Protein backbone atom coordinates (compact mmCIF):
# COMPACT_ATOMS: atom_id res chain seq x y z
CA UNK A 1 0.00 0.00 0.00
CA UNK A 2 1.42 3.46 -0.87
CA UNK A 3 2.53 5.51 2.13
CA UNK A 4 0.35 8.43 1.10
CA UNK A 5 -2.85 6.37 1.10
CA UNK A 6 -5.33 6.76 3.91
CA UNK A 7 -6.05 3.64 5.96
CA UNK A 8 -9.73 4.51 5.91
CA UNK A 9 -11.20 3.40 2.59
CA UNK A 10 -14.36 5.55 2.34
CA UNK A 11 -14.83 9.26 1.69
CA UNK A 12 -17.82 9.80 3.97
CA UNK A 13 -17.67 6.84 6.38
CA UNK A 14 -14.83 8.33 8.37
CA UNK A 15 -16.24 9.87 11.58
CA UNK A 16 -15.94 13.61 11.85
CA UNK A 17 -14.57 14.08 8.33
CA UNK A 18 -15.99 15.66 5.19
CA UNK A 19 -15.45 14.56 1.65
CA UNK A 20 -12.09 16.31 1.26
CA UNK A 21 -8.71 14.54 1.29
CA UNK A 22 -7.47 13.14 4.58
CA UNK A 23 -4.29 14.48 6.22
CA UNK A 24 -2.53 11.17 5.66
CA UNK A 25 -3.32 11.05 1.93
CA UNK A 26 -6.21 10.32 -0.44
CA UNK A 27 -8.64 7.62 0.54
CA UNK A 28 -8.92 4.34 -1.28
CA UNK A 29 -12.22 5.05 -3.04
CA UNK A 30 -10.81 8.37 -4.29
CA UNK A 31 -7.80 6.55 -5.73
CA UNK A 32 -10.07 3.95 -7.29
CA UNK A 33 -12.12 6.62 -9.07
CA UNK A 34 -8.98 8.43 -10.24
CA UNK A 35 -7.51 5.25 -11.71
CA UNK A 36 -10.75 4.34 -13.49
CA UNK A 37 -10.97 7.79 -15.06
CA UNK A 38 -7.29 7.73 -15.98
CA UNK A 39 -7.93 4.56 -18.02
CA UNK A 40 -11.05 6.15 -19.58
CA UNK A 41 -13.50 3.58 -18.29
CA UNK A 42 -17.16 4.47 -18.60
CA UNK A 43 -19.24 5.98 -15.83
CA UNK A 44 -21.22 2.74 -15.54
CA UNK A 45 -18.03 0.77 -14.98
CA UNK A 46 -16.91 3.26 -12.35
CA UNK A 47 -20.21 2.96 -10.50
CA UNK A 48 -20.08 -0.85 -10.64
CA UNK A 49 -16.47 -1.10 -9.41
CA UNK A 50 -17.02 1.37 -6.57
CA UNK A 51 -20.12 -0.58 -5.52
CA UNK A 52 -18.32 -3.91 -5.34
CA UNK A 53 -15.24 -2.53 -3.58
CA UNK A 54 -17.48 -0.93 -0.96
CA UNK A 55 -19.39 -4.19 -0.53
CA UNK A 56 -16.12 -6.13 -0.16
CA UNK A 57 -14.81 -3.76 2.52
CA UNK A 58 -18.06 -3.71 4.47
CA UNK A 59 -18.33 -7.51 4.31
CA UNK A 60 -15.00 -7.75 6.17
CA UNK A 61 -15.84 -5.17 8.81
CA UNK A 62 -14.23 -2.08 7.18
CA UNK A 63 -10.82 -3.68 6.99
CA UNK A 64 -8.49 -2.14 4.43
CA UNK A 65 -8.03 -4.30 1.30
CA UNK A 66 -4.23 -3.98 1.62
CA UNK A 67 -4.50 -5.99 4.85
CA UNK A 68 -6.45 -8.78 3.13
CA UNK A 69 -5.53 -11.37 0.51
CA UNK A 70 -6.82 -14.48 -1.23
CA UNK A 71 -8.84 -15.98 1.68
CA UNK A 72 -10.85 -12.79 2.14
CA UNK A 73 -11.48 -12.37 -1.59
CA UNK A 74 -12.61 -15.98 -1.97
CA UNK A 75 -14.81 -15.72 1.13
CA UNK A 76 -16.56 -12.67 -0.31
CA UNK A 77 -17.07 -14.29 -3.72
CA UNK A 78 -18.32 -17.50 -2.08
CA UNK A 79 -20.82 -15.46 -0.09
CA UNK A 80 -22.08 -13.85 -3.28
CA UNK A 81 -22.48 -17.21 -5.03
CA UNK A 82 -24.01 -19.19 -2.15
CA UNK A 83 -25.83 -16.75 0.10
CA UNK A 84 -26.77 -14.05 -2.39
CA UNK A 85 -27.19 -16.49 -5.31
CA UNK A 86 -25.98 -13.97 -7.87
CA UNK A 87 -25.80 -14.73 -11.58
CA UNK A 88 -22.47 -15.74 -13.16
CA UNK A 89 -22.24 -12.36 -14.90
CA UNK A 90 -22.64 -10.52 -11.59
CA UNK A 91 -20.06 -12.85 -10.04
CA UNK A 92 -17.55 -12.04 -12.79
CA UNK A 93 -18.22 -8.33 -12.43
CA UNK A 94 -17.44 -8.40 -8.70
CA UNK A 95 -14.26 -10.39 -9.33
CA UNK A 96 -13.16 -7.96 -12.05
CA UNK A 97 -13.68 -5.05 -9.66
CA UNK A 98 -11.52 -6.66 -6.97
CA UNK A 99 -8.78 -7.61 -9.43
CA UNK A 100 -8.76 -4.04 -10.73
CA UNK A 101 -8.47 -2.77 -7.17
CA UNK A 102 -5.48 -4.95 -6.29
CA UNK A 103 -3.65 -4.72 -9.60
CA UNK A 104 -4.34 -1.15 -10.75
CA UNK A 105 -4.85 0.74 -7.49
CA UNK A 106 -2.91 -1.13 -4.80
CA UNK A 107 -0.24 -2.14 -7.37
CA UNK A 108 -0.15 -5.72 -6.13
CA UNK A 109 0.60 -8.58 -8.50
CA UNK A 110 0.47 -11.66 -6.34
CA UNK A 111 0.40 -15.32 -7.41
CA UNK A 112 -2.95 -15.94 -5.74
CA UNK A 113 -4.72 -13.59 -8.15
CA UNK A 114 -4.32 -16.11 -10.96
CA UNK A 115 -5.59 -18.94 -8.79
CA UNK A 116 -9.04 -17.43 -8.25
CA UNK A 117 -11.31 -19.16 -10.70
CA UNK A 118 -13.92 -17.30 -12.71
CA UNK A 119 -17.47 -18.68 -12.87
CA UNK A 120 -18.33 -20.66 -15.95
CA UNK A 121 -20.05 -18.53 -18.56
CA UNK A 122 -23.52 -19.56 -19.67
CA UNK A 123 -24.50 -18.84 -23.26
CA UNK A 124 -28.22 -18.20 -23.34
CA UNK A 125 -30.45 -17.69 -26.32
CA UNK A 126 -31.88 -14.17 -26.54
CA UNK A 127 -35.56 -13.43 -26.15
CA UNK A 128 -37.06 -12.52 -29.53
CA UNK A 129 -40.48 -11.04 -30.26
CA UNK A 130 -42.50 -11.99 -33.31
CA UNK A 131 -43.62 -9.37 -35.82
CA UNK A 132 -47.12 -9.38 -34.35
CA UNK A 133 -45.74 -8.94 -30.82
CA UNK A 134 -43.48 -6.08 -31.92
CA UNK A 135 -46.45 -4.34 -33.56
CA UNK A 136 -48.48 -4.73 -30.37
CA UNK A 137 -45.74 -3.37 -28.12
CA UNK A 138 -45.00 -0.40 -30.39
CA UNK A 139 -48.70 0.40 -30.64
CA UNK A 140 -48.95 0.36 -26.84
CA UNK A 141 -45.95 2.70 -26.59
CA UNK A 142 -47.53 5.05 -29.15
CA UNK A 143 -50.77 5.12 -27.18
CA UNK A 144 -49.07 6.26 -23.98
CA UNK A 145 -49.89 9.90 -23.21
CA UNK A 146 -47.08 12.41 -22.86
CA UNK A 147 -46.12 12.55 -19.19
CA UNK A 148 -44.56 15.45 -17.37
CA UNK A 149 -41.20 14.48 -18.89
CA UNK A 150 -42.61 14.67 -22.44
CA UNK A 151 -40.91 11.38 -23.29
CA UNK A 152 -41.76 10.10 -26.81
CA UNK A 153 -41.72 6.44 -25.83
CA UNK A 154 -43.23 5.28 -29.11
CA UNK A 155 -40.56 7.00 -31.19
CA UNK A 156 -37.77 5.64 -29.00
CA UNK A 157 -39.14 2.11 -29.31
CA UNK A 158 -39.44 2.35 -33.09
CA UNK A 159 -35.91 3.75 -33.29
CA UNK A 160 -34.48 0.83 -31.32
CA UNK A 161 -36.32 -1.78 -33.36
CA UNK A 162 -35.74 -0.04 -36.69
CA UNK A 163 -31.98 0.40 -36.26
CA UNK A 164 -30.87 -2.26 -33.77
CA UNK A 165 -29.37 0.31 -31.41
CA UNK A 166 -28.99 -0.33 -27.72
CA UNK A 167 -31.21 1.69 -25.43
CA UNK A 168 -28.47 4.01 -24.18
CA UNK A 169 -27.17 4.51 -27.73
CA UNK A 170 -30.61 5.69 -28.82
CA UNK A 171 -31.11 8.00 -25.85
CA UNK A 172 -27.66 9.54 -26.33
CA UNK A 173 -28.35 10.38 -29.95
CA UNK A 174 -27.31 13.94 -30.88
CA UNK A 175 -28.64 16.23 -33.59
CA UNK A 176 -25.43 16.12 -35.65
CA UNK A 177 -25.50 12.32 -35.87
CA UNK A 178 -28.70 12.14 -37.96
CA UNK A 179 -28.10 12.44 -41.70
CA UNK A 180 -31.44 12.77 -43.47
CA UNK A 181 -29.83 13.18 -46.90
CA UNK A 182 -28.02 9.84 -46.73
CA UNK A 183 -30.71 8.30 -44.53
CA UNK A 184 -28.11 7.20 -42.01
CA UNK A 185 -27.54 7.52 -38.27
CA UNK A 186 -24.05 7.55 -36.78
CA UNK A 187 -23.86 5.77 -33.42
CA UNK A 188 -21.12 7.46 -31.40
CA UNK A 189 -19.22 5.78 -28.58
CA UNK A 190 -21.22 2.58 -28.53
CA UNK A 191 -20.25 -0.45 -26.51
CA UNK A 192 -16.46 -0.56 -26.35
CA UNK A 193 -16.32 3.12 -27.43
CA UNK A 194 -16.85 2.10 -31.06
CA UNK A 195 -18.63 4.16 -33.71
CA UNK A 196 -20.80 2.65 -36.44
CA UNK A 197 -23.39 3.65 -39.02
CA UNK A 198 -26.94 2.28 -39.13
CA UNK A 199 -29.80 2.95 -41.49
CA UNK A 200 -32.40 5.66 -40.92
CA UNK A 201 -35.80 4.01 -41.47
CA UNK A 202 -37.91 5.94 -43.94
CA UNK A 203 -40.89 5.59 -41.60
CA UNK A 204 -39.02 7.60 -38.92
CA UNK A 205 -37.97 10.60 -41.00
CA UNK A 206 -41.14 12.58 -40.28
CA UNK A 207 -41.37 11.67 -36.56
CA UNK A 208 -37.68 12.49 -36.04
CA UNK A 209 -38.11 15.86 -37.75
CA UNK A 210 -40.97 16.63 -35.38
CA UNK A 211 -38.91 15.48 -32.39
CA UNK A 212 -36.05 17.74 -33.46
CA UNK A 213 -38.44 20.70 -33.43
CA UNK A 214 -39.41 19.89 -29.83
CA UNK A 215 -35.75 19.44 -28.89
CA UNK A 216 -34.88 22.77 -30.51
CA UNK A 217 -37.44 24.52 -28.31
CA UNK A 218 -35.74 23.01 -25.25
CA UNK A 219 -32.33 24.06 -26.53
CA UNK A 220 -33.57 27.60 -27.16
CA UNK A 221 -34.96 27.90 -23.63
CA UNK A 222 -31.66 26.66 -22.17
CA UNK A 223 -29.73 29.33 -24.07
CA UNK A 224 -32.09 32.04 -22.93
CA UNK A 225 -31.80 30.83 -19.31
CA UNK A 226 -27.99 30.72 -19.47
CA UNK A 227 -27.90 27.02 -18.60
CA UNK A 228 -24.62 25.18 -19.11
CA UNK A 229 -24.37 23.20 -22.33
CA UNK A 230 -24.79 19.46 -22.65
CA UNK A 231 -22.01 17.02 -21.84
CA UNK A 232 -19.43 16.59 -24.59
CA UNK A 233 -16.87 13.75 -24.61
CA UNK A 234 -13.24 14.03 -23.51
CA UNK A 235 -11.65 17.50 -23.70
CA UNK A 236 -13.65 18.87 -26.63
CA UNK A 237 -15.01 21.58 -24.38
CA UNK A 238 -11.53 23.09 -24.22
CA UNK A 239 -10.81 22.64 -27.90
CA UNK A 240 -14.25 23.91 -28.95
CA UNK A 241 -15.56 26.04 -26.05
CA UNK A 242 -18.94 26.65 -27.72
CA UNK A 243 -19.60 23.04 -28.72
CA UNK A 244 -21.51 22.14 -25.55
CA UNK A 245 -23.95 25.01 -26.16
CA UNK A 246 -24.37 24.46 -29.90
CA UNK A 247 -27.49 23.01 -31.47
CA UNK A 248 -25.49 20.31 -33.30
CA UNK A 249 -24.36 18.71 -30.01
CA UNK A 250 -27.77 18.88 -28.34
CA UNK A 251 -29.68 15.71 -27.46
CA UNK A 252 -32.39 14.46 -29.79
CA UNK A 253 -34.27 13.24 -26.71
CA UNK A 254 -33.56 15.83 -24.00
CA UNK A 255 -34.88 15.43 -20.48
CA UNK A 256 -37.57 17.83 -19.36
CA UNK A 257 -35.60 19.02 -16.33
CA UNK A 258 -31.89 19.95 -15.96
CA UNK A 259 -29.82 17.78 -13.65
CA UNK A 260 -26.43 17.82 -11.97
CA UNK A 261 -23.60 16.12 -13.82
CA UNK A 262 -22.45 13.15 -11.68
CA UNK A 263 -18.75 13.82 -12.31
CA UNK A 264 -18.33 17.56 -12.76
CA UNK A 265 -21.23 18.68 -10.56
CA UNK A 266 -22.34 21.20 -13.22
CA UNK A 267 -26.08 21.63 -13.66
CA UNK A 268 -26.88 20.97 -17.31
CA UNK A 269 -29.40 19.33 -19.64
CA UNK A 270 -29.33 15.53 -19.70
CA UNK A 271 -30.93 13.09 -22.11
CA UNK A 272 -33.90 10.90 -21.24
CA UNK A 273 -33.18 8.39 -18.51
CA UNK A 274 -33.10 4.68 -19.23
CA UNK A 275 -35.36 3.82 -16.31
CA UNK A 276 -38.19 5.93 -17.73
CA UNK A 277 -38.34 3.99 -20.98
CA UNK A 278 -37.79 0.67 -19.21
CA UNK A 279 -40.88 1.26 -17.09
CA UNK A 280 -42.89 2.33 -20.12
CA UNK A 281 -41.76 -0.77 -22.02
CA UNK A 282 -42.83 -3.03 -19.16
CA UNK A 283 -46.27 -1.42 -19.18
CA UNK A 284 -46.50 -1.81 -22.96
CA UNK A 285 -45.73 -5.54 -22.69
CA UNK A 286 -48.63 -6.00 -20.29
CA UNK A 287 -51.04 -3.99 -22.47
CA UNK A 288 -49.99 -5.92 -25.59
CA UNK A 289 -50.39 -9.22 -23.66
CA UNK A 290 -46.85 -10.33 -24.48
CA UNK A 291 -45.91 -12.88 -21.86
CA UNK A 292 -42.15 -13.03 -22.39
CA UNK A 293 -39.27 -11.85 -20.17
CA UNK A 294 -38.60 -9.02 -22.60
CA UNK A 295 -36.80 -5.72 -22.07
CA UNK A 296 -35.93 -2.78 -24.35
CA UNK A 297 -32.85 -4.77 -25.41
CA UNK A 298 -35.24 -7.39 -26.82
CA UNK A 299 -36.03 -4.95 -29.64
CA UNK A 300 -32.38 -5.19 -30.69
CA UNK A 301 -32.55 -9.00 -30.65
CA UNK A 302 -35.75 -8.91 -32.69
CA UNK A 303 -34.18 -6.51 -35.21
CA UNK A 304 -31.29 -8.91 -35.87
CA UNK A 305 -33.46 -12.02 -36.03
CA UNK A 306 -35.99 -10.48 -38.39
CA UNK A 307 -33.23 -9.27 -40.71
CA UNK A 308 -31.84 -12.80 -40.94
CA UNK A 309 -35.32 -14.15 -41.57
CA UNK A 310 -35.63 -11.67 -44.44
CA UNK A 311 -32.53 -13.13 -46.11
CA UNK A 312 -29.84 -10.58 -45.20
CA UNK A 313 -26.39 -12.11 -44.75
CA UNK A 314 -24.75 -12.48 -41.38
CA UNK A 315 -21.96 -10.00 -42.15
CA UNK A 316 -24.42 -7.18 -42.81
CA UNK A 317 -26.20 -7.85 -39.54
CA UNK A 318 -22.84 -7.97 -37.76
CA UNK A 319 -21.91 -4.51 -39.06
CA UNK A 320 -25.27 -3.04 -38.10
CA UNK A 321 -25.08 -4.43 -34.58
CA UNK A 322 -21.46 -3.37 -34.10
CA UNK A 323 -20.17 -6.83 -33.11
CA UNK A 324 -16.40 -7.27 -33.32
CA UNK A 325 -16.68 -11.02 -33.85
CA UNK A 326 -19.21 -12.73 -36.10
CA UNK A 327 -19.57 -15.51 -33.54
CA UNK A 328 -21.52 -13.06 -31.36
CA UNK A 329 -23.95 -12.45 -34.20
CA UNK A 330 -24.27 -16.18 -34.92
CA UNK A 331 -26.36 -16.58 -31.76
CA UNK A 332 -29.35 -15.31 -33.74
CA UNK A 333 -28.98 -18.08 -36.32
CA UNK A 334 -29.58 -20.59 -33.52
CA UNK A 335 -32.90 -18.92 -32.83
CA UNK A 336 -33.87 -19.43 -36.48
CA UNK A 337 -32.71 -23.03 -36.81
CA UNK A 338 -34.19 -24.41 -33.61
CA UNK A 339 -37.75 -23.15 -34.01
CA UNK A 340 -40.77 -25.08 -35.22
CA UNK A 341 -40.49 -23.47 -38.65
CA UNK A 342 -37.05 -25.01 -39.23
CA UNK A 343 -37.43 -28.60 -37.97
CA UNK A 344 -40.54 -30.75 -38.25
CA UNK A 345 -41.20 -32.86 -35.18
CA UNK A 346 -41.67 -36.62 -35.78
CA UNK A 347 -44.75 -36.43 -33.55
CA UNK A 348 -46.55 -34.46 -36.26
CA UNK A 349 -45.95 -37.32 -38.71
CA UNK A 350 -47.67 -39.74 -36.35
CA UNK A 351 -50.75 -37.59 -35.90
CA UNK A 352 -50.15 -37.74 -32.18
CA UNK A 353 -50.86 -34.12 -31.44
CA UNK A 354 -53.87 -35.17 -29.38
CA UNK A 355 -54.44 -38.31 -27.30
CA UNK A 356 -56.16 -40.96 -29.36
CA UNK A 357 -55.33 -39.30 -32.66
CA UNK A 358 -55.06 -41.43 -35.80
CA UNK A 359 -51.55 -41.74 -37.21
CA UNK A 360 -50.96 -39.86 -40.41
CA UNK A 361 -49.24 -41.47 -43.40
CA UNK A 362 -45.49 -41.29 -43.11
CA UNK A 363 -43.85 -38.68 -45.31
CA UNK A 364 -40.06 -38.81 -45.71
CA UNK A 365 -38.15 -35.70 -44.59
CA UNK A 366 -37.06 -35.00 -48.18
CA UNK A 367 -40.69 -34.36 -49.15
CA UNK A 368 -41.19 -31.59 -46.60
CA UNK A 369 -40.52 -28.07 -47.89
CA UNK A 370 -37.43 -26.57 -46.34
CA UNK A 371 -37.72 -22.99 -45.09
CA UNK A 372 -35.21 -20.47 -46.44
CA UNK A 373 -32.10 -20.12 -44.30
CA UNK A 374 -30.09 -17.03 -43.60
CA UNK A 375 -27.46 -16.44 -46.26
CA UNK A 376 -23.95 -16.41 -44.83
CA UNK A 377 -21.83 -16.98 -47.91
CA UNK A 378 -21.11 -13.42 -49.02
CA UNK A 379 -19.99 -10.50 -46.86
CA UNK A 380 -21.76 -7.17 -46.82
CA UNK A 381 -18.92 -5.56 -48.72
CA UNK A 382 -16.14 -6.67 -51.08
CA UNK A 383 -12.52 -5.60 -51.07
CA UNK A 384 -11.07 -4.12 -54.21
CA UNK A 385 -8.69 -6.49 -56.05
CA UNK A 386 -5.85 -4.02 -55.51
CA UNK A 387 -6.40 -3.87 -51.76
CA UNK A 388 -4.68 -6.49 -49.67
CA UNK A 389 -6.88 -8.38 -47.23
CA UNK A 390 -6.61 -7.27 -43.60
CA UNK A 391 -4.25 -9.22 -41.32
CA UNK A 392 -5.78 -11.84 -39.03
CA UNK A 393 -7.26 -10.45 -35.84
CA UNK A 394 -5.08 -10.94 -32.78
CA UNK A 395 -6.72 -12.63 -29.81
CA UNK A 396 -8.23 -10.14 -27.42
CA UNK A 397 -6.15 -9.49 -24.31
CA UNK A 398 -7.87 -10.02 -20.96
CA UNK A 399 -9.41 -6.96 -19.44
CA UNK A 400 -11.21 -6.20 -16.25
CA UNK A 401 -14.10 -4.05 -17.35
CA UNK A 402 -17.56 -4.65 -16.02
CA UNK A 403 -19.13 -7.78 -17.43
CA UNK A 404 -22.24 -7.35 -19.51
CA UNK A 405 -25.43 -8.60 -17.93
CA UNK A 406 -27.17 -9.30 -21.22
CA UNK A 407 -26.31 -10.32 -24.73
CA UNK A 408 -24.67 -7.72 -26.95
C-alpha positions, 0 to 999 in steps of 0.5 A: 500500500502506498505511504500516502494512502489513507487507511480509511477506505471511504470518503464519507464513512470516516467519523468527523470528516468531510469529503475532502482529502485526509491528512494522511493522503487520499482515501482508497475510493478516491484513488479507485475513481482516479484510476478508473478515469485515468484509463477512460473507463465508462461511468457505468463501470466506475459505479459498478467497481465502486459498488463492489469494492465498498461491498467487499470492505463492508463484508469484512468489517471495514478492513483495508483491502491492503490488509487482506488477501486471497482468503478474504477475496474468496470468502466474499465471492463465495458469499455472493455465489451461495448466500446471495445467489448472484448470476455468473455475470454478476459474479464475474463483475465483482471479481473484475472489480476486486482484481482491478483494485489490487492490480491497478490501485494497490499495485499488487501482483500476487500469485494468488490472483491467478488462482481465483477461478472465474465462474463458468459462462452460460450462453443463453439464447436471446428473447425474440419477439415476433412481428405481431408482438413487436407491432403490439408493443409499439402500438402500446408505446404510441398510445401512452400519453405524454407525461410530465417528462414529455418522453416520446416512448413510441418514437424511442421504441421504433428507433431501437427496433428499426436500427438495432441500437442499444437503449443508451445509444438511442437515448444519447443520440445527438442532432449532428448524428442524424443524416437525413440526406443519406438516410443514415444515423451515426452511433457514437461511442457505442459499446467498447467506445466504437462508432458505427453507421446504421440505417435511418428508417424511412418511416421515422424521417417525419417523426424524427423531424418533429422530435427535433423541433421539440428538442430545438425549443428546449435548446432555445430555452436553455440558451435564454436561461444561461444554462450550461451546455450538454455534456461533450466527450473528452476534452472537446469543451476546451478545444471547442468552447462553444460546442456544448452550447451548440445546437449540433451537439444537443440531445435528440431526446432531452430530459424535461428538467436539468440535472447535476452532472455526476462527475463535474457537478455542473447543472446541465441538460441531460438526455432521457433516462433509461429507467423511464423507458424501461418502465414504459416498455414493461407497461407496454408488454402488459397492455400488448399481452406479451408474456415473455421476459422481454426488455428494451434490449429485446427490440435489438434482438428482434431486429437482428433475427428479423433481418436474418429471416428476411434473407440478409447475410450475417456480415451485414447484420454484424456490421449493423449491430457493431459486433467485433466477432461474427460468432456473437452475431451467430447466436441469432442463427440458432434462434432461427434453426431451432424453431418449429419453422425449421425442424418438423417434429416426428410427432406431427408425422404420427398424428399424435398431437392429441391423445387418441389421434389417428396416425398420419401417413409417413412422409419422408423428410425429403418431401417436406418443404425446407424454409429459407435459411439465412445467407452467410456466404457473401460478406456485406462488402467486397474488397477491391482487387488491388487492396490487400486483405486485412491481417488476421485479428489478434486474440483479445487481451484479458481486461477487467471491465464490467461484465455485460449482464445481457447479450450484446 
